[in-house]
Amino acid sequence: MSDAGVASSRAPSAPATGRTKWFAIGALAVAAVAFMVITFGGIGQNLVYYWGPSDLRAAGDKAIGATIRLGGMVGKDSIRYGEGASSLEFDVVDGKNTVHVKSRGVPPQMFREGIGVVVEGTMTRAGHFDCHRLMVSHDNEYRAPGDPLKADVKELMRTTQGLEAESKEKAGP
């Protein structure tokens, strides 16, 4: 009777083991199909590459038409405002190479010569970078203003250097 009890306890578990095995095989198959879809389904079209001006120039024709985040510094004396508030041209430099950027958006308030920028867009066959988004790089250190009556005028002037020239340039002749 003990053999019958052991046999009956083994019998129900055998089909459960078979179902578990088929479930595991099915789950692996679904995972493999999902991996193939992600790999070959055009995920590369959604990638955004982060390059500097030297990287962009070295890529040559490979960079044309690809969505790229271009990082560098705004070149000295390179900012030119066009008609309206949203037309802007400037150069992004990295010390070795320069890329001319044309932007259609309104620049951030902190945008000026010599500041770090990240521009997202595409390189054109005409040789300029067509910017869709302009972001200013800055440090995350916040300094609370001190007593305004004890403000160091020389320090304030140093931090606004270049802004006066920009405001005159925007105003025109």
C-alpha positions in Angstrom: 0.0 0.0 0.0 2.9 2.2 0.6 4.0 1.7 -3.1 0.6 2.8 -4.3 0.8 5.9 -2.1 4.2 6.8 -3.5 3.0 6.1 -7.1 -0.1 8.2 -6.6 2.0 11.1 -5.2 4.4 11.0 -8.2 1.7 10.8 -10.8 0.2 14.3 -10.3 3.6 16.0 -10.3 4.7 14.5 -13.6 2.3 16.6 -15.7 3.1 19.7 -13.7 6.8 19.3 -14.5 5.9 18.9 -18.2 3.8 22.1 -18.1 6.6 24.0 -16.3 9.1 22.9 -18.9 6.8 24.0 -21.8 6.1 27.3 -20.0 9.8 28.0 -19.6 10.4 27.2 -23.3 7.6 29.5 -24.3 8.9 32.3 -22.1 12.4 31.9 -23.6 10.9 32.0 -27.1 8.9 35.2 -26.4 12.0 36.8 -24.9 14.1 35.8 -27.9 11.5 37.2 -30.3 11.3 40.5 -28.3 15.1 40.7 -28.3 15.1 40.2 -32.1 12.5 42.9 -32.6 14.5 45.4 -30.5 17.8 44.5 -32.2 16.6 44.6 -35.8 13.5 46.7 -35.5 15.2 50.1 -36.0 16.3 51.0 -32.5 19.3 52.7 -34.1 17.0 55.3 -35.6 16.1 56.5 -32.1 19.6 56.8 -30.8 21.1 60.3 -30.3 24.9 60.5 -30.4 26.9 63.0 -28.3 29.8 64.4 -30.3 32.2 67.3 -30.2 33.2 69.4 -33.2 36.3 67.3 -33.8 34.2 64.1 -33.7 31.7 65.6 -36.1 34.3 66.7 -38.6 36.1 63.3 -38.4 32.8 61.4 -39.1 32.4 63.2 -42.5 29.4 62.1 -44.5 28.3 59.6 -41.8 27.2 62.6 -39.7 24.9 64.0 -42.3 21.3 63.5 -41.5 21.9 61.7 -38.2 20.4 63.1 -35.0 23.4 64.3 -33.0 24.0 66.2 -29.7 26.9 68.5 -30.4 28.7 69.8 -27.4 31.3 72.5 -27.1 31.9 76.2 -26.3 30.2 79.1 -28.1 33.0 80.7 -30.2 34.2 84.3 -29.6 32.6 86.9 -31.8 30.5 84.2 -33.6 26.9 85.0 -32.4 24.7 86.6 -35.1 21.0 87.2 -34.7 18.8 87.1 -37.8 15.4 88.5 -38.5 13.1 88.1 -35.5 13.9 86.7 -32.1 14.2 83.1 -33.1 16.9 83.2 -35.8 20.4 82.7 -34.5 23.7 81.6 -35.9 26.9 80.9 -33.9 30.0 78.6 -33.9 30.6 75.7 -31.5 34.3 75.1 -30.9 36.3 72.5 -28.9 39.8 74.0 -29.3 40.6 72.1 -32.5 37.6 72.4 -34.8 34.7 74.7 -35.3 31.1 73.8 -36.4 28.8 76.6 -37.6 25.3 76.2 -36.1 22.0 77.6 -37.3 19.2 77.7 -34.7 15.5 78.5 -35.2 14.6 78.5 -31.5 14.8 81.3 -28.9 18.1 80.9 -27.0 18.2 80.5 -23.2 18.8 83.6 -21.2 22.3 82.4 -20.2 23.4 82.0 -23.8 26.5 84.1 -24.6 30.0 83.8 -26.0 32.3 81.4 -24.2 29.6 79.4 -22.4 29.3 75.7 -22.9 26.4 74.5 -25.0 24.8 71.3 -26.2 22.8 71.6 -29.4 20.7 68.8 -30.7 20.0 68.5 -34.5 21.5 67.3 -37.7 24.5 68.1 -39.9 23.6 69.3 -43.4 25.3 68.8 -46.7 25.7 72.6 -46.9 28.2 72.2 -44.0 26.3 73.7 -41.1 24.6 72.1 -38.1 20.8 72.6 -38.1 19.9 73.0 -34.5 16.5 71.9 -33.2 17.2 72.3 -29.5 19.8 74.6 -27.7 20.8 73.9 -24.2 23.3 75.9 -22.1 25.8 74.0 -19.9 26.5 75.5 -16.6 27.6 74.4 -13.1 25.1 73.4 -10.6 26.5 75.6 -7.8 24.0 78.1 -6.5 25.3 81.1 -4.7 22.7 83.0 -2.7 23.0 86.7 -3.2 24.5 88.5 -0.2 23.5 91.9 1.2 22.7 94.0 -1.9 24.1 97.1 -0.1 27.5 95.4 0.3 27.7 94.1 -3.3 31.1 94.1 -4.9 30.6 96.1 -8.1 33.7 94.8 -9.8 32.6 91.2 -9.3 29.2 92.0 -10.6 30.7 93.7 -13.7 32.9 90.6 -14.3 30.0 88.2 -14.3 28.1 90.3 -16.8 31.0 90.9 -19.1 29.9 90.5 -22.7 26.2 91.0 -22.0 26.4 94.7 -22.8 27.8 94.0 -26.2 25.1 91.5 -26.9 22.3 93.9 -25.9 23.8 96.5 -28.3 24.0 93.9 -31.0 20.4 92.9 -30.5 19.3 96.5 -30.6 21.0 97.1 -33.9 22.6 100.4 -35.2 
